[in-house]
């Protein structure tokens, strides 16, 4: 599913508060977390559709689906001419809009914290909400993790630096850094904030 075909498929279903960047259709205005639909073309039998919920304050250059769920079921690959696709997309859009309405003012994704990457995101969300103690607790969990791969070293280093800032009482500087990361991630994804 290329970006043009994805846009042609979902555009007629979206309200005026939605925008599309490449294969990500998203609700505007965008807060700390982007909510939307993503068309993933990695399956030869069709394409996957994801209901996206992605914190922008965790630096990334690509759509990170860690907080997202597949539309249909996890193994469902869609075809453009599938009779169930449009109703499934409409249902997903309705669910996304409800989630957006309920959480747009918060910085957390609402998903359970399952791994250290999610702990990092949760720490930043708590910091943005003003829960410095909760943020420190999550950042300390991340710091205790023993990174094994390069990508783990990067997020571990990032979280450790944030921990040092918050422990030193530089909470506003930490929040400023999160705002910079949010902007950089949104720019990388082509999202208008």
C-alpha positions in Angstrom: 0.0 0.0 0.0 1.7 3.1 -1.2 1.0 6.6 0.3 -1.2 7.7 -2.7 -3.4 4.6 -2.6 -3.7 4.8 1.2 -4.8 8.5 0.9 -7.4 7.6 -1.7 -8.7 4.8 0.4 -9.1 6.7 3.7 -9.7 10.3 2.7 -13.4 9.9 2.0 -13.9 8.4 5.5 -12.1 11.2 7.4 -13.6 14.3 8.9 -12.2 17.8 8.4 -10.2 17.5 11.7 -8.0 14.8 10.1 -4.9 15.2 8.0 -2.7 12.7 6.1 1.0 12.4 6.0 2.3 9.6 3.8 0.6 6.5 5.2 -0.5 8.1 8.5 -3.9 9.6 8.8 -4.2 11.5 12.0 -6.5 13.6 14.2 -5.8 17.3 14.6 -4.9 19.2 16.6 -2.0 17.0 17.7 -1.1 17.1 21.4 1.6 15.2 23.0 0.3 11.9 21.5 -0.7 11.4 17.8 -3.8 9.4 17.2 -4.6 8.0 13.8 -4.6 5.2 11.2 -1.5 3.8 9.5 -1.5 1.6 6.4 1.5 -0.8 6.6 2.5 -2.5 3.4 4.9 -5.1 4.8 2.7 -8.1 4.0 2.7 -9.7 0.5 -0.9 -11.0 1.0 -2.2 -7.5 1.6 -1.7 -4.7 4.0 -2.2 -4.1 7.7 -4.1 -1.2 9.2 -3.1 0.1 12.6 -5.0 2.2 15.0 -2.1 4.5 16.1 -1.5 6.0 19.4 2.1 7.3 19.5 3.8 9.7 22.0 5.7 12.3 20.1 7.9 13.3 23.0 9.9 10.0 22.6 12.3 10.8 19.7 11.7 8.8 16.6 12.0 9.2 12.9 9.3 6.6 11.9 5.8 5.7 13.0 6.4 3.6 16.2 3.6 1.1 16.5 4.5 0.0 20.0 1.4 1.7 21.5 -0.9 0.8 18.6 -3.2 -2.0 17.7 -4.0 -3.7 14.4 -7.5 -3.1 13.0 -9.3 -6.4 12.6 -7.1 -8.9 14.4 -3.3 -9.1 14.7 -2.9 -11.4 11.7 -5.5 -9.7 9.5 -4.0 -8.6 6.1 -6.5 -6.5 4.2 -7.1 -6.2 0.4 -8.4 -3.0 -1.0 -11.4 -4.7 -2.4 -12.3 -6.5 0.8 -16.0 -5.9 1.6 -15.2 -5.7 5.3 -12.4 -3.1 5.0 -14.5 0.1 4.8 -16.8 -0.8 7.8 -13.6 -1.8 9.8 -12.0 1.6 8.9 -15.1 3.5 9.9 -15.2 1.6 13.3 -11.5 2.3 13.8 -11.9 6.0 13.0 -14.8 6.2 15.5 -12.8 4.5 18.2 -9.8 6.7 17.5 -11.9 9.8 17.8 -13.3 8.6 21.1 -9.8 7.9 22.4 -8.6 11.2 21.2 -11.5 13.1 22.9 -10.8 11.3 26.2 -7.0 11.7 26.3 -6.0 14.7 24.1 -5.2 16.8 27.1 -3.0 14.2 28.8 0.5 13.1 27.9 0.1 9.4 28.4 -1.0 6.8 25.9 -3.2 4.9 28.3 -1.6 1.6 27.5 0.0 -0.6 30.2 3.7 -0.3 30.8 5.1 -3.5 29.4 8.8 -2.9 28.7 11.6 -0.4 29.3 10.8 1.6 26.2 7.3 2.0 27.4 8.7 2.8 30.9 10.7 5.6 29.3 7.6 7.0 27.5 5.6 6.7 30.7 8.3 8.6 32.6 8.1 11.5 30.1 4.3 11.5 30.1 4.3 11.7 33.8 6.8 14.5 33.8 4.7 16.5 31.3 1.6 16.0 33.6 3.5 17.3 36.6 4.1 14.0 38.4 7.9 14.4 39.0 8.0 11.6 41.6 6.3 9.1 39.2 8.6 10.2 36.4 11.7 9.6 38.5 10.4 6.1 39.5 10.0 5.1 35.9 13.3 6.7 34.8 15.1 4.7 37.6 13.6 1.5 36.3 14.9 2.3 32.8 18.4 3.1 34.2 18.6 -0.3 36.0 18.0 -2.0 32.7 21.2 -3.5 31.1 21.2 -2.5 27.4 22.5 -5.2 25.0 21.9 -3.6 21.6 22.9 -0.3 20.0 19.2 0.9 19.9 18.9 0.0 23.6 22.1 1.9 24.5 20.6 5.0 22.8 17.3 5.0 24.7 19.1 4.0 27.9 21.5 7.0 27.5 18.6 9.3 26.7 16.6 8.3 29.8 19.7 8.4 32.0 20.4 12.0 30.9 16.8 12.9 31.6 17.0 11.3 35.0 20.0 13.4 35.9 18.2 16.6 34.8 15.1 15.8 36.9 17.2 14.7 39.9 19.1 17.9 39.7 15.8 19.9 39.9 16.0 21.0 36.3 12.4 20.0 35.6 11.7 22.9 33.2 14.8 22.1 31.2 13.7 18.5 31.0 10.2 19.6 29.8 11.8 21.9 27.3 13.9 18.9 26.0 10.6 16.9 25.7 9.1 19.7 23.7 12.1 19.7 21.3 11.8 16.0 20.9 8.0 16.3 20.2 8.7 18.8 17.5 11.5 16.8 15.9 9.4 13.6 15.9 6.4 15.5 14.4 8.7 17.0 11.7 10.2 13.6 10.9 6.7 12.1 10.4 5.4 15.1 8.5 2.8 15.9 11.1 1.4 19.4 11.5 1.2 20.2 15.2 
